[in-house]
Amino acid sequence: MKTIILIAIFAACSAEFYHPCPDRLCHGASLGSIFGLGDKHRTPDIFVQCAPGAHGKLRAVCQRCPRHQVFSRKFSVCVRRTFAVCKGKHCKPHAFKPHPKQCPKSLCADYPHSDYVVFRYPHKPTYYVQCTAGSPVCRQCPHGLIFNNDIKVCDFPPAKKH
């Protein structure tokens, strides 16, 4: 399962940009929303992230999953076409939308022009921050995992020494 989660998150982070990507795709969505274009547009390997745009509106950033992968609506990441991501009730990533004081814009102040930066939430190892154009979206790792800053994914905690 560790390998599958690593592959899924690496896939989302290593995706390439895709055009056209009209901002209307994010109409009615919230900042940081991630969703696939899916079968409706015959592009199961394309996903959209809603980022801050001009005049307080959201900007759509479309990306293509790496080769041989498709966007999973269930897990909001790119996955291999032929592999199941995981089984069980605790596999799904959780959206985490804390009060603005808990996910302040200052978390991404060093990344004002980056399309995608990810790092562990300070002092909360089960959470991570995604910065898109300087705006943070805080998320929680799936149950039982912590965010590993070295490899930039949710991972199993280190084994305790006996």
N, C-alpha and C positions, 0 to 999 in steps of 0.2 A: 504494500500500500504506500510505503514511503516513496518508492520510486515513481509510482503513478502520480502522487501529489506533486513531487518535484517536477515531473515532466509537464503536468498541467500548468503550473504557475510559471515555469520557464517559458512555456509556449506563449502564454499571454504577454509576458515581458519582451519576448523576442519577435513579436509580430511586426510585419511591415505595413506601412501606410497604404491605404486604398482610396482611389478617387473614381467617380465623383462621390461626395459625401455631403449632401445638403443638410443644413442646420435644422430643417423642419423635422428631421428624424428624431430630434430631442424635444420636440414640442410636447409639453405635458409631462416630461420626465424630470427627475431631480438631478442636481449636480452630482457627478460621479457615477450615474447610472451606467451599467454595462449590459448590453443585450446584443443578440445576433440578428443579422438581416434575415437569415433562415431561408426556408424553402420558398416562401412567398416571392423572394427576389432571385431565387435559384443561385444563391451564394451562401451555402452553409458554412463556408470557411471565413466569412467576413463578420466582424463584430464592430459595434459602435460604443464609444465612451463619450458621455456628455461632459464637456469641459466649459469653463467660463468663457464667454464671448463678449462682444462689444455691447455697450449700453445695458448691461445686466442680463442679457439673454444668453442662452446656452449655445455652445458651438459643438457640432458633431465632429468627432475624430474617428474615422473609419480605419480599421486595420484588418489585414489578412492574417489568418493563422499560419504558422509555419507549414511547410509541405507535408502532406499526408495527415493533416489534422483538420478538425471541424470545431465550430464553436458549440459548446454544450450549454443549452439554456438552463439545465438543472444545476450546473456548478458554476456558471458564468466564467468559464475559462475554455481555452482550446484544448482538445483531447485527441488522442489518436483515433482514427476512424474505426478501428476494429477492436479496441480494448475498452472494457468497462472501467470506469474511473474508480469506483469502490462500491461496496455493498454494506448495508446497515443504515441505521437511522441517524448516526452521528457524522456522516461524511460531508454533508452539505455545508459550504461556507456560509457564514452568517453575516448579513449586512449589519453594520454597527453605526448608528447615527446618534452619537451622544450630543448633549447640549453643546452649543458653540464654544463654551468655555473649556470643554473637555477635548475638543478637536479644533483648537484655534488656528487661524490662518497663519500665525507665526511659525507653526510647524514646517511650513513650506516656503518660508521667506527666502531661503537660500536658493530656491529653484523657481524663480518667477517666469522663466520662459521654457521650462522643460515640459514636454508632452507627457512623460511618464517617469516618475521616480517613486521607489518604494523602500520603506525602512521600518524597523520596529518602533512601535509607539513607546515613548520614554517611560520607563518604569512599569510597563504593562506587557510582559512577554507574550501574552496570548493575542495581542492586538498589533496591527500594523497600519501604517499611513501610506496612502497613495496620493502623490502630488501630481496634479495636472494643471499646467499653466499657473503654478503658484497657489492653487487652491487645494486644501486637504480633504480627503475622504477617509474616515477611519473605519477599519473593518476588523472583524474578529476571525481568528483562525478556526478551522473545524475543531470540534470537541477533542481534547486530548493532545493537541499540537501547540507548539509555540513558534513564534516567528524567528527564523535564523537569519541574522543580518549578514552573515558571511556568504550565504548562498541565495539570499533574498526570497525565501519561500517559507511557508509553514512546514515545520518538521517535527519529528518526535523529539521529546526532551532527551538530553544526554542520559545514559544509563547511570544509575547511582552506584558508586563503588561500595563494596561490602567490607 
